Amino acid sequence: MSGAESDVMVVAGILPLFYRIIPTAADEGPAGTATRNYVTRDSDGGRWLVKAYPAGTDLDAERQALELGQFARLGGVPVPVVRQALDGDLIAAADGMAVSVTAYVENAGTAEGGLSGDRWAAAAEEVLHDLLH
């Protein structure tokens, strides 16, 4: 079993224990800047993006970023919902791996893609709309 296959198995094992998600499929997902990402499908057909943080990651800073995203979501900014672990935390850790789980959004624009061209205008329009309303 390769390292990548082993990581997928750890992710598949963490989900039921910490999130009550029973994965029916788990695969490597879109590349992250500082994370390894996985996409899983649950027994209800839901899809989840699992971000695995490397050792040494400032997990408190990652929690704050996830909380900020959820705050923005409350204000109407279109960001995926973060799934809380059973203990209420936004990040769960086991077997040497720390993960967060969000709803998976197909073809979502991410920070990894950068902002250029029309993406700058779309981001500015969204921010201005939120400020004015």
Sequence and secondary structure as in RCSB ss.txt:
>XXXX:A:sequence
MSGAESDVMVVAGILPLFYRIIPTAADEGPAGTATRNYVTRDSDGGRWLVKAYPAGTDLDAERQALELGQFARLG
GVPVPVVRQALDGDLIAAADGMAVSVTAYVENAGTAEGGLSGDRWAAAAEEVLHDLLH
>XXXX:A:secstr
  HHHHHHHHHHHHHHHHH   EEEEEE S  SSSEEEEEEETTS EEEEEEE TT  HHHHHHHHHHHHHHHHT
T     EE  TTS S EEETTEEEEEEE  TT   GGG   THHHHHHHHHHHHHHH 
